[in-house]
Structure formats: structure tokens, C-alpha cells
Amino acid sequence: MFLTPSELTSRNNYFEDFEPGDVIRHARGKTMTEMDNVMLTNLVMNTAHAHFNEDFMKDAFKDVAGFDTRVVYGGLNFSLVVGLAAQDTGEQAIAELGMDQIRLRTPVHHGDTLYAYTEVLEKRDSDRADAGIVRFKHYGVNQHEKLVCELERTVLLRRRVTS
């Protein structure tokens, strides 16, 4: 017996379930490994010394707190935060409409664990009867509760089917 997609997803992440001002602490965290950083940074062809060259970072940035060792690629950091939030904010997504206001606040290093929080900023009707638009603000924090990144994301979310 196979489950339908509606039986596999959460029952509380449809358009109707979000209200501006809601804050969600997402359940999972993820420890950033060296493999995560090197593999993803290579896949997107980012060749910055900061992600690969430990010797360069120790010398060039020795007086800059948090940058005296390799740092995890910022694109990976905010992507991971969106991924951690997806179970609660994306299972009913029909379309990702935008991601902006991306801010990288604190460097992430191999061994840091990231967690995600989401604030609902806005919700509005769309031109589709079966969906509405929700704008989220996602926050990524490390194991010390230090803000590492934040971004806004706008999503077209499915409405709950009523019959």
C-alpha cells in the first residue's frame, strides 16, 4: 500500500496555518562537516581561498576574529537554514517566488552546528484559488545561539482542500 503525498506531509503547514508574527523553532540541526563545505563549494565552482586554504587564512586574516581558519561557504549556510526550515514551511509549496535580504552575520566553521528559526512576516491571497503567498524570515543560529545568517523567502503555498 502506498501513501498519497497528502498522507506523508504535515497537517499544519498549509497557507491557512500561518499567521504574521508566528515564530517556529525547527526540530533539526545539522553539524557542518569539512566534506559539506568542500564538496558544495566545488560544485558551484567557488574558488575563494577562504574555503580551501587553511595556510592562507592563518596568515592573511590572523587578526580578524573568526577568519583565521577556513570558513564554510555562505551559500551553503543559508541554503542549509532553508533546508532545516523546509519540513515546516515548504511541504505544501507550489512555487518558490523569491529569496532576498540574505545577510551572513557570523562565520561558520567545520564542526559548527546550525539550527533554524522562522518568523512569518506576511501572508496574502494569490491569483490562484488553491494557493496563497507567505513571506517568511529564516534565521540560522549556531550551537552558541549566535546568529549566523538571515534571509527572507516568499512562497506560493497550497491551501487546504475542503470538500
C-alpha positions as CSV (number, residue, x, y, z in Angstrom):
1,M,0.0,0.0,0.0
2,F,1.3,3.4,-1.0
3,L,0.6,6.6,0.9
4,T,-0.5,9.7,-1.0
5,P,1.6,12.9,-0.7
6,S,-1.1,14.4,1.5
7,E,-0.7,11.5,3.9
8,L,3.1,11.9,4.1
9,T,3.2,15.6,4.8
10,S,2.4,17.6,7.9
11,R,-1.2,18.6,8.5
12,N,-0.3,22.1,9.8
13,N,1.8,23.8,7.1
14,Y,-0.8,24.9,4.6
15,F,-1.4,28.6,3.7
16,E,-4.2,28.8,6.3
17,D,-1.9,27.6,9.1
18,F,0.5,30.6,9.0
19,E,-0.2,34.0,10.6
20,P,2.1,37.1,10.6
21,G,4.1,37.2,13.9
22,D,4.2,33.4,14.3
23,V,7.7,32.1,15.1
24,I,8.7,28.5,14.5
25,R,11.7,26.7,16.0
26,H,12.6,23.9,13.7
27,A,13.3,20.5,15.1
28,R,16.5,19.5,13.5
29,G,20.1,20.8,13.5
30,K,23.0,19.9,11.2
31,T,26.7,19.9,12.0
32,M,28.7,21.4,9.2
33,T,31.4,19.0,8.1
34,E,34.5,19.6,6.0
35,M,33.0,17.4,3.3
36,D,29.9,19.5,3.2
37,N,31.9,22.7,2.6
38,V,34.5,21.4,0.2
39,M,32.0,19.3,-1.9
40,L,29.4,22.1,-2.2
41,T,31.9,24.8,-2.8
42,N,33.5,22.8,-5.6
43,L,30.1,22.0,-7.1
44,V,29.3,25.7,-7.5
45,M,32.9,26.5,-8.6
46,N,33.6,28.9,-5.8
47,T,37.4,29.1,-5.7
48,A,37.9,31.6,-2.8
49,H,40.9,30.8,-0.6
50,A,38.6,31.3,2.5
51,H,37.0,27.9,1.9
52,F,40.0,25.8,0.9
53,N,43.4,27.2,2.0
54,E,44.0,26.9,5.7
55,D,47.5,28.3,5.5
56,F,46.4,31.4,3.6
57,M,43.6,32.1,6.2
58,K,46.0,31.8,9.1
59,D,48.4,34.3,7.6
60,A,46.1,36.8,5.7
61,F,43.4,37.1,8.4
62,K,45.3,36.3,11.6
63,D,44.0,39.4,13.2
64,V,40.4,39.1,12.1
65,A,38.3,37.1,14.7
66,G,36.6,34.1,13.1
67,F,38.5,34.3,9.9
68,D,41.9,32.9,11.0
69,T,40.8,29.5,9.7
70,R,38.7,28.2,6.7
71,V,35.1,29.3,6.7
72,V,32.1,27.4,5.3
73,Y,30.8,28.9,2.0
74,G,28.0,31.4,2.8
75,G,25.7,30.0,0.1
76,L,25.8,26.6,1.9
77,N,25.0,28.2,5.2
78,F,21.8,30.0,4.1
79,S,20.8,27.0,1.9
80,L,21.1,24.7,4.9
81,V,18.9,27.0,7.0
82,V,16.2,26.9,4.3
83,G,16.5,23.2,4.2
84,L,16.1,22.9,8.0
85,A,13.0,25.0,7.8
86,A,11.5,23.2,4.8
87,Q,9.7,20.5,6.7
88,D,7.6,23.2,8.4
89,T,7.4,25.8,5.6
90,G,7.8,24.1,2.3
91,E,6.0,20.8,2.2
92,Q,2.9,22.5,0.7
93,A,5.0,24.8,-1.6
94,I,3.8,25.0,-5.2
95,A,6.5,27.5,-6.2
96,E,9.4,29.4,-4.6
97,L,8.8,33.0,-5.6
98,G,11.9,34.7,-4.2
99,M,14.7,34.7,-1.7
100,D,16.2,38.1,-0.7
101,Q,17.6,40.2,2.1
102,I,20.3,37.5,2.6
103,R,22.7,38.5,5.4
104,L,25.6,36.5,6.6
105,R,26.3,37.6,10.1
106,T,28.9,35.3,11.7
107,P,31.4,32.9,10.1
108,V,30.6,29.2,10.2
109,H,33.4,26.7,10.6
110,H,33.7,22.9,10.2
111,G,32.2,21.4,13.3
112,D,29.6,24.2,13.9
113,T,26.0,23.0,14.2
114,L,23.3,25.2,12.6
115,Y,19.7,25.4,13.8
116,A,16.8,27.3,12.2
117,Y,14.0,29.6,13.3
118,T,11.3,31.1,11.1
119,E,9.2,34.2,11.5
120,V,6.0,34.6,9.4
121,L,6.2,38.2,8.0
122,E,3.2,38.3,5.7
123,K,0.5,36.3,4.0
124,R,-1.8,37.3,1.2
125,D,-4.0,35.9,-1.4
126,S,-2.7,34.9,-4.8
127,D,-4.3,34.9,-8.2
128,R,-4.9,31.1,-7.6
129,A,-7.9,29.8,-5.7
130,D,-5.9,26.8,-4.5
131,A,-2.9,28.8,-3.0
132,G,-1.8,31.9,-1.2
133,I,1.5,33.7,-0.7
134,V,3.5,33.6,2.5
135,R,6.7,35.6,3.2
136,F,9.0,34.1,5.8
137,K,12.1,35.3,7.5
138,H,14.5,32.5,8.3
139,Y,17.2,32.8,10.9
140,G,20.2,30.4,11.2
141,V,22.0,30.2,14.6
142,N,25.0,28.1,15.6
143,Q,25.4,25.9,18.7
144,H,26.2,29.0,20.7
145,E,22.8,30.7,19.7
146,K,24.9,33.2,17.7
147,L,23.1,34.5,14.6
148,V,25.0,33.3,11.5
149,C,22.6,34.2,8.7
150,E,19.1,35.5,7.9
151,L,17.1,35.8,4.8
152,E,13.5,36.4,3.5
153,R,11.7,33.8,1.4
154,T,8.4,34.2,-0.4
155,V,6.5,31.0,-1.2
156,L,3.3,30.1,-3.0
157,L,1.7,27.6,-0.6
158,R,-1.2,25.2,-1.2
159,R,-4.4,25.9,0.6
160,R,-6.1,23.1,2.5
161,V,-8.6,21.3,0.3
162,T,-12.1,21.5,1.8
163,S,-14.9,19.4,0.4
